[in-house]
Amino acid sequence: MPPRVLISDSLSPAAIDIFRARGIEADFEPALGKDGARLAAAIGAYDGLAIRSATKVTADILARAGRLRIVGRAGVGVDNVDIPAATAKGVIVMNAPFGNSVTTAEHAVAMMLSLAREIPAADASTQAGKWEKNRFMGVEIAGKTLGVIGCGNIGAIVADRAQGLKMRVLAYDPFLTEERAQALGVEKVELDDLLGRADFITLHTPLTTQTRNILSAESIARTRKGVRIINCARGGLLDEAALARALDEGHVAGAALDVFAVEPAIENPLFGRPNVVCTPHLGAATTEAQEKVALQIAEQMSDYFTRGAVANAVNFPSITAEEAPRLKPFVILAEKLGLFVGQIARSGVEKLSIVFEGHIAQQKTKAISAAALSGLLKPILEDVNPVSAPAIARERGIVVEEVTCEAQSGYESLLTLIARTAADEIKVAGAVFHDGKPRIMRVGEIGVDAEFSPSMIYTQNEDRPGFIGRFAGALGAAEINIATFALGRDAPGGCAVALVAVDGELPEDALAAIRALPGVKQATTLRF
């Protein structure tokens, strides 16, 4: 059955064509984005959901999305998606961060120029038959200092355009390096420095717990008198009531806003002021931008369904279409090794160390680690996948560490999981051979070469003569056929392990008979 994608917002017809050309069923239902009840009723039939800003992907909708694997947001902001709920559900959330970057940056510059020259108020006055030439006294942009809060993709474009207008640019961004700042031609500063020096301040950060009201009453008070503020990023980045008071007091000379804390913004404390310019969230509203983001999200979602690629995900490591085929065998290996550990552990795992040795250390280790965690948790939590597993592990207090090293064994790549429980330590290593099949190569310090099979038995026993015969006899008595039998030991007469693939499920009484054999320390059924 081909994947099905629901498009619940207005999206370019070209995006629909991309889905269908890649063998993906696409249903275009833009009215559902504004009707949460109807969306919740319909979502259970879909593997993917393509949205813009109108659709609210809530925890309730996600709870009804039994098949959903991916939400694609045609645009940058994903604040209309409940990311924690999506992650817990195992749903990848991706956006299209570059398609509307230029358009949004241009809108911010246009708002700044409109604010500086009072263009909207002058336009309204002139069209009303007035000729108030002396009333509208603007300020020049050239030579002024622009403070950019958030110097990512869009902020960097704004900085570039501002320098073309002969402005000095200050940038505050905790993730901006000195090298990057030099390349952009901006001065990297702390927030208080920016507030005290900028003639214009423009916001370009996502809305997070840390950035909410980054321009609060206190921070607005620290700006220089006569500052002008522009927000074309996200509503909630500034305290609108505090900004209104600062405008009334004359401390802030003007403001230009394309986004608001509550949208649609039918009423707002900033409305009705001649020194405030407002637009209805038009930052990405150009024909070119809408086409770009629609095509980008359709391509990304299609690549995920057809090739396993993950691009621009906000809750999972990105994997390119070229990387996906190389990564897939190791993802499968990691999940199966995690399943092995999860099924033989006698108590809860407190810490999981994931060791990448050789070429595998150059792969996307986060994606491989997520798969290992997914396998580890599946024996106790069936509804878990690599997207949700890291968050679940954190909730359960499982410490996860990654270790990378050069090849130290005879394997080109070796993946080792070391799980520490209150009772013991479990160590298992695996590799992927040139046939693409994952294998268990070591249990503890004991070498063993075993392919994974749907139904297996793992035993740990004393290395005594006759064990194999007695073991096979117990299975024969239960009419269980042996498919493969892999053995290993640390020393003659020491500790031995066996990984046995069998046809069908092993009855409990047969497992009890194996556990009762002389020298058996552990016997566990495994399902892969």
matplotlib code that plots the C-alpha trace (Angstrom):
import matplotlib.pyplot as plt

x = [0.0, 1.5, 1.9, -0.9, -0.4, -3.1, -2.6, -4.7, -3.7, -3.5, -0.4, 0.9, -0.5, 3.1, 3.6, 0.7, 2.2, 5.5, 3.8, 1.9, 4.9, 6.8, 4.0, 2.5, -1.2, -2.0, -5.4, -5.8, -8.3, -7.4, -10.6, -9.5, -6.7, -9.3, -11.5, -9.8, -12.6, -12.8, -9.0, -9.0, -11.6, -9.7, -6.0, -6.1, -6.0, -2.8, 1.0, 1.9, 0.5, 1.5, 0.6, 1.2, 0.3, -3.5, -3.4, -2.9, -1.4, -2.4, -1.8, -5.4, -5.0, -1.7, -3.4, -5.8, -3.1, -2.4, -0.5, 1.1, 4.9, 5.7, 4.4, 5.8, 5.5, 5.7, 7.6, 9.9, 7.9, 6.6, 4.9, 1.5, 2.7, 2.9, 6.5, 6.7, 3.5, 4.7, 8.0, 6.4, 4.1, 7.2, 6.2, 9.0, 8.3, 10.2, 10.0, 11.2, 13.5, 15.0, 12.2, 10.8, 14.0, 14.6, 11.0, 10.7, 14.0, 12.8, 9.6, 11.5, 13.6, 10.4, 8.8, 11.9, 11.9, 8.2, 8.6, 11.6, 9.7, 6.2, 5.0, 1.7, 0.5, 1.6, -0.2, -3.5, -3.2, -2.5, -5.3, -7.7, -7.1, -4.7, -1.3, 0.6, 4.1, 5.5, 3.8, 5.8, 9.4, 11.2, 14.7, 17.5, 18.6, 22.1, 24.6, 22.2, 22.8, 20.7, 20.5, 19.6, 18.4, 18.8, 21.4, 20.4, 19.4, 16.9, 18.7, 21.9, 20.0, 18.6, 22.1, 23.4, 20.6, 21.1, 24.8, 23.8, 21.8, 25.0, 23.9, 26.1, 24.9, 25.1, 24.1, 23.0, 22.8, 24.2, 25.0, 26.8, 30.6, 33.1, 34.2, 30.7, 30.1, 33.3, 32.1, 28.8, 30.4, 28.5, 29.6, 28.8, 27.5, 25.6, 21.9, 22.3, 25.0, 22.7, 19.8, 21.8, 23.4, 20.8, 18.7, 16.6, 16.0, 14.7, 13.8, 14.6, 14.6, 12.2, 9.7, 11.0, 10.9, 14.2, 13.1, 9.5, 9.3, 13.0, 11.9, 10.2, 9.3, 12.7, 14.7, 12.7, 13.6, 17.3, 17.0, 18.2, 15.5, 14.0, 14.6, 12.4, 11.4, 10.6, 9.2, 8.6, 9.5, 7.1, 4.4, 5.3, 8.9, 8.0, 5.6, 3.0, 1.5, 5.0, 5.8, 2.5, 3.5, 7.0, 5.4, 3.0, 5.9, 8.0, 10.8, 10.2, 9.8, 7.9, 7.3, 6.5, 4.9, 4.0, 3.3, 1.3, 1.0, -2.6, -3.5, -5.7, -5.0, -8.5, -7.6, -4.3, -2.9, -0.6, -3.4, -4.5, -1.2, 0.3, 3.8, 3.0, 3.0, 1.1, 0.7, -1.2, 1.6, 2.8, 6.5, 6.3, 3.5, 5.0, 4.3, 7.9, 8.2, 4.9, 6.0, 9.5, 8.3, 5.6, 8.0, 10.7, 8.3, 6.9, 10.4, 11.5, 8.4, 8.7, 12.3, 11.4, 8.8, 10.7, 14.4, 14.4, 15.9, 15.2, 15.8, 15.3, 13.6, 13.2, 13.0, 15.3, 18.8, 18.9, 19.8, 20.4, 19.0, 22.6, 23.4, 20.2, 21.1, 24.5, 23.0, 20.1, 22.0, 23.6, 20.2, 18.8, 21.9, 21.6, 17.9, 18.4, 21.4, 19.1, 16.4, 18.9, 19.9, 16.3, 15.2, 18.1, 18.4, 17.2, 16.6, 16.1, 18.9, 20.4, 23.1, 23.6, 27.0, 27.1, 30.6, 31.2, 34.4, 35.9, 34.0, 30.7, 32.0, 31.8, 28.1, 25.2, 25.7, 22.7, 20.3, 22.0, 21.9, 18.2, 17.6, 19.5, 17.4, 14.3, 15.3, 16.2, 12.8, 10.6, 10.4, 8.7, 7.1, 5.8, 4.8, 8.3, 10.4, 13.7, 11.9, 10.3, 13.0, 15.5, 12.8, 11.4, 14.9, 15.4, 12.1, 13.1, 16.5, 18.5, 21.9, 23.1, 26.7, 28.3, 31.9, 33.7, 37.1, 39.3, 39.1, 40.6, 39.4, 39.4, 36.1, 35.8, 32.9, 31.9, 28.9, 29.0, 26.3, 27.2, 24.1, 24.5, 21.8, 21.5, 22.3, 25.0, 26.5, 25.5, 27.8, 27.0, 28.7, 27.6, 28.7, 27.3, 29.1, 29.2, 26.0, 24.2, 23.1, 23.6, 25.3, 26.0, 29.8, 30.4, 28.5, 30.5, 34.0, 33.0, 33.2, 30.1, 29.0, 25.2, 22.7, 19.4, 16.4, 12.7, 12.8, 15.9, 17.1, 20.0, 21.8, 24.7, 26.1, 29.1, 31.2, 30.6, 30.6, 27.2, 25.5, 24.7, 23.2, 21.0, 20.0, 19.0, 17.2, 15.0, 14.1, 13.4, 11.2, 9.2, 9.2, 11.1, 13.3, 16.8, 17.6, 21.1, 23.3, 26.0, 28.4, 31.2, 33.2, 35.8, 38.0, 37.7, 35.5, 34.7, 31.7, 29.9, 27.1, 24.7, 22.5, 20.1, 17.6, 14.5, 11.4, 8.3, 7.7, 9.3, 6.7, 7.2, 7.6, 10.4, 12.2, 11.8, 13.3, 16.4, 16.8, 16.8, 19.7, 22.9, 25.2, 22.7, 23.0, 20.5, 18.1, 15.9, 13.8, 14.5, 12.2, 13.6]
y = [0.0, 3.4, 6.1, 8.5, 12.2, 14.7, 18.3, 20.3, 23.8, 25.7, 24.4, 24.8, 22.3, 21.6, 20.1, 17.7, 16.7, 15.9, 13.5, 11.7, 11.5, 9.7, 7.1, 8.8, 9.3, 12.9, 14.2, 18.0, 19.1, 22.7, 23.3, 20.7, 23.0, 25.3, 22.6, 20.7, 18.3, 17.2, 16.9, 14.7, 12.5, 12.1, 11.9, 8.2, 7.2, 9.0, 8.4, 12.0, 15.5, 18.5, 21.9, 25.6, 27.9, 27.4, 23.8, 23.2, 19.8, 19.3, 16.4, 15.4, 15.1, 13.2, 10.8, 9.9, 9.6, 5.9, 5.7, 9.1, 9.1, 12.6, 16.2, 18.6, 22.3, 24.4, 27.2, 27.9, 28.1, 25.0, 26.6, 25.3, 21.7, 20.1, 19.0, 17.1, 15.2, 14.4, 13.2, 11.0, 9.6, 8.9, 11.4, 13.2, 17.0, 18.8, 22.3, 24.1, 26.7, 28.2, 28.7, 31.9, 33.3, 36.0, 37.0, 37.3, 39.2, 41.6, 42.2, 43.1, 45.6, 47.0, 47.4, 49.2, 51.6, 52.2, 52.9, 55.3, 57.4, 57.0, 55.8, 54.1, 57.2, 59.5, 57.4, 57.4, 61.2, 61.9, 59.6, 61.3, 64.6, 66.2, 67.5, 67.4, 67.6, 69.1, 66.6, 63.5, 64.0, 60.7, 59.6, 58.4, 54.7, 55.3, 55.7, 54.3, 51.2, 48.1, 45.5, 42.1, 39.7, 36.2, 36.0, 32.7, 32.3, 35.2, 37.4, 37.1, 38.1, 41.2, 42.1, 41.8, 44.0, 46.6, 46.9, 47.5, 50.5, 51.7, 50.7, 49.5, 46.1, 44.6, 41.0, 39.1, 35.3, 32.8, 30.4, 33.0, 32.4, 35.2, 33.6, 33.7, 37.2, 38.4, 36.6, 38.4, 41.8, 42.2, 43.0, 40.2, 41.7, 40.7, 41.6, 44.5, 46.1, 45.8, 47.3, 50.3, 51.1, 50.2, 52.9, 50.1, 46.6, 43.7, 40.3, 37.0, 34.2, 31.3, 31.5, 29.3, 29.4, 31.3, 33.9, 34.5, 38.2, 38.7, 42.4, 42.6, 45.8, 45.6, 45.1, 47.8, 50.2, 49.5, 50.5, 53.9, 56.7, 57.0, 53.4, 51.8, 48.1, 45.6, 42.1, 39.9, 36.7, 35.4, 36.9, 36.6, 37.7, 41.1, 42.3, 44.2, 46.0, 47.1, 48.3, 50.3, 52.0, 52.8, 54.3, 56.4, 57.6, 58.6, 56.2, 54.1, 56.2, 53.6, 49.9, 47.7, 44.3, 41.5, 39.0, 39.2, 37.2, 36.3, 35.7, 36.6, 39.9, 41.4, 43.8, 44.7, 47.4, 48.6, 49.3, 52.8, 54.5, 56.7, 55.5, 51.8, 49.9, 46.6, 43.8, 40.5, 38.0, 38.6, 37.8, 34.7, 36.0, 36.2, 33.9, 32.9, 32.0, 30.0, 28.0, 27.3, 26.1, 24.0, 22.3, 21.9, 20.2, 17.9, 16.9, 16.3, 14.2, 12.2, 11.5, 10.3, 7.9, 6.6, 6.7, 7.1, 10.5, 13.0, 16.7, 19.7, 17.7, 19.5, 16.3, 13.8, 13.9, 14.8, 12.0, 12.9, 10.8, 9.7, 8.8, 6.8, 3.7, 3.5, 4.2, 1.8, -1.4, 0.1, 1.5, -2.1, -3.5, -1.0, -1.7, -5.4, -5.1, -2.9, -5.6, -8.2, -6.2, -5.3, -8.9, -10.5, -7.7, -9.0, -5.5, -2.0, -0.4, 2.6, 3.5, 2.7, 3.2, 3.0, 2.5, 3.3, 1.7, 2.2, 3.6, 3.6, 6.4, 8.6, 7.9, 9.9, 8.4, 10.1, 8.3, 5.0, 5.7, 6.5, 3.1, 1.3, 3.0, 2.1, -1.6, -1.4, 0.0, -2.1, -5.2, -3.1, -0.3, -1.6, 1.8, 3.2, 4.1, 6.0, 9.4, 8.9, 6.7, 9.4, 11.4, 8.3, 7.3, 10.7, 10.5, 7.1, 8.4, 6.3, 7.8, 7.5, 8.1, 7.8, 6.8, 6.9, 5.4, 4.1, 0.5, -1.7, -5.1, -7.0, -5.4, -2.4, -1.2, -2.5, -1.3, -2.2, -1.6, -1.7, -1.7, -1.2, -2.4, -2.6, -6.3, -6.6, -5.3, -6.5, -6.1, -7.1, -6.1, -6.4, -5.8, -5.5, -7.6, -6.9, -8.9, -6.1, -8.5, -7.5, -10.0, -10.5, -10.8, -10.8, -11.3, -10.0, -10.9, -14.1, -14.1, -15.5, -15.1, -15.2, -13.8, -12.4, -14.5, -13.8, -16.4, -17.3, -18.7, -17.2, -19.3, -18.7, -21.9, -23.7, -25.2, -28.9, -31.9, -33.0, -29.7, -29.3, -32.8, -32.2, -28.8, -30.2, -33.1, -30.7, -28.8, -32.1, -33.3, -30.1, -30.7, -27.4, -27.4, -25.7, -23.4, -22.3, -22.8, -20.3, -21.0, -19.3, -19.6, -17.7, -20.7, -24.5, -25.4, -21.7, -19.7, -20.4, -18.7, -20.0, -18.2, -20.6, -19.7, -21.9, -22.3, -21.0, -19.9, -21.8, -23.1, -22.1, -25.7, -26.2, -23.0, -24.3, -27.6, -25.8, -23.7, -27.0, -28.4, -28.8, -25.8, -23.4, -19.9, -18.1, -19.0, -16.4, -16.4, -13.6, -12.1, -9.9]
z = [0.0, -1.0, 1.7, 2.0, 2.6, 3.7, 2.7, 5.1, 4.1, 0.8, -1.0, -4.6, -7.1, -8.0, -4.6, -5.1, -8.5, -6.7, -4.3, -7.0, -9.3, -6.5, -6.0, -2.9, -2.6, -1.8, -0.7, -1.0, 1.7, 2.7, 4.6, 7.2, 8.5, 10.0, 11.4, 14.2, 14.7, 11.1, 10.9, 14.0, 12.5, 9.2, 10.3, 11.2, 7.5, 6.7, 6.9, 6.4, 7.0, 5.0, 6.5, 6.6, 9.5, 9.7, 10.8, 14.5, 15.1, 18.7, 21.1, 20.6, 16.8, 17.2, 19.6, 16.8, 14.2, 14.3, 11.0, 11.0, 10.5, 9.5, 9.6, 7.0, 7.6, 4.4, 6.1, 9.0, 12.2, 13.8, 16.8, 15.4, 16.0, 19.5, 19.1, 22.5, 21.7, 18.2, 19.5, 22.1, 19.3, 17.2, 14.5, 12.7, 12.3, 9.5, 8.2, 5.0, 6.5, 3.4, 0.8, 2.4, 3.9, 1.3, 1.2, 5.0, 5.2, 2.5, 4.4, 7.5, 5.5, 3.9, 7.3, 8.6, 5.6, 6.0, 9.7, 9.1, 6.5, 8.0, 4.6, 5.7, 7.6, 4.8, 2.2, 4.2, 4.7, 1.0, -0.3, 2.1, 0.1, 2.6, 1.7, 5.0, 3.7, 6.9, 9.2, 8.1, 9.1, 8.8, 9.5, 7.2, 7.3, 6.1, 9.0, 11.6, 13.7, 13.3, 16.0, 14.8, 17.5, 16.0, 13.2, 11.6, 8.0, 7.8, 10.2, 8.2, 5.0, 6.8, 8.0, 4.4, 3.0, 5.8, 5.0, 1.4, 2.8, 4.6, 8.1, 10.9, 12.1, 15.6, 16.1, 19.2, 18.8, 21.4, 18.5, 16.3, 16.2, 15.8, 12.5, 11.2, 12.4, 10.6, 7.4, 7.7, 8.4, 11.7, 15.2, 17.6, 20.9, 24.0, 24.3, 26.7, 24.4, 21.4, 23.3, 24.4, 21.0, 18.2, 16.5, 14.9, 16.4, 14.3, 15.7, 13.9, 16.5, 16.9, 19.7, 22.6, 26.3, 26.3, 23.6, 24.7, 25.6, 24.8, 24.4, 27.8, 29.7, 31.4, 28.2, 26.3, 29.1, 28.4, 24.8, 23.7, 23.5, 20.0, 19.0, 16.4, 16.7, 14.0, 14.5, 11.4, 13.2, 15.8, 18.0, 21.6, 21.2, 22.6, 25.3, 23.3, 26.3, 27.4, 23.9, 23.8, 27.0, 25.7, 22.6, 24.7, 26.8, 23.8, 24.7, 21.5, 18.4, 16.4, 15.8, 12.8, 13.3, 11.0, 13.8, 17.0, 20.2, 19.3, 15.6, 13.8, 15.5, 15.5, 18.3, 19.9, 22.2, 19.4, 16.9, 16.0, 16.5, 13.7, 14.6, 14.3, 11.1, 11.0, 8.4, 8.7, 8.9, 5.3, 5.9, 3.6, 1.4, -2.0, -5.0, -5.2, -1.5, -1.4, -4.4, -2.9, 0.5, -1.0, -3.4, -0.7, 1.8, -0.9, -1.9, 1.7, 2.6, -0.6, 0.0, 3.5, 2.2, -0.8, 0.4, 4.1, 4.0, 6.9, 6.0, 8.3, 11.0, 14.3, 16.5, 14.7, 13.1, 9.4, 7.0, 3.3, 0.5, -0.3, 3.3, 3.9, 2.0, 3.7, 7.1, 6.9, 7.6, 10.7, 11.9, 11.6, 13.4, 16.2, 16.8, 16.8, 19.3, 21.4, 21.2, 22.3, 25.4, 26.2, 26.2, 28.2, 30.8, 34.2, 35.6, 34.2, 32.3, 34.0, 31.5, 27.8, 26.2, 22.5, 21.0, 17.3, 16.1, 12.6, 9.6, 11.5, 13.6, 10.5, 10.1, 11.6, 15.1, 16.6, 14.2, 15.0, 18.8, 18.5, 16.8, 19.5, 22.2, 20.3, 20.3, 24.0, 25.0, 22.7, 25.0, 27.6, 25.5, 22.2, 20.8, 20.5, 17.6, 17.0, 17.1, 20.5, 22.1, 23.1, 24.9, 26.6, 27.7, 29.3, 31.1, 32.5, 33.7, 31.3, 30.8, 27.2, 26.0, 22.6, 22.2, 18.8, 18.1, 15.4, 14.3, 17.0, 15.8, 12.6, 11.5, 9.2, 11.5, 14.8, 17.0, 20.7, 23.2, 26.9, 29.2, 32.9, 35.2, 39.0, 38.7, 36.0, 32.8, 29.4, 26.4, 22.9, 19.6, 16.0, 12.5, 9.0, 6.4, 2.6, 2.1, 4.1, 6.8, 10.5, 12.7, 16.4, 16.7, 20.4, 23.6, 26.5, 25.6, 23.9, 20.1, 18.3, 14.7, 14.5, 12.1, 13.5, 13.0, 13.9, 16.7, 18.7, 22.0, 23.9, 26.5, 28.8, 30.3, 31.7, 28.9, 29.6, 27.3, 26.2, 26.5, 22.8, 22.7, 25.8, 24.4, 21.0, 22.7, 24.7, 21.5, 19.7, 22.5, 22.0, 18.2, 17.7, 14.6, 14.8, 11.9, 12.9, 16.0, 16.9, 19.8, 21.6, 24.8, 26.7, 27.5, 27.6, 30.5, 31.1, 30.2, 26.9, 25.0, 22.3, 19.9, 18.3, 15.5, 15.7, 13.5, 15.3, 18.9, 21.8, 24.3, 27.9, 29.0, 26.5, 27.7, 31.3, 30.2, 28.8, 31.9, 33.9, 32.0, 34.0, 33.8, 32.3, 33.9, 31.6, 28.9, 27.2, 24.1, 21.6, 19.0, 16.2]

ax = plt.figure().add_subplot(projection="3d")
ax.plot(x, y, z, "-o")
ax.set_aspect("equal")
plt.show()
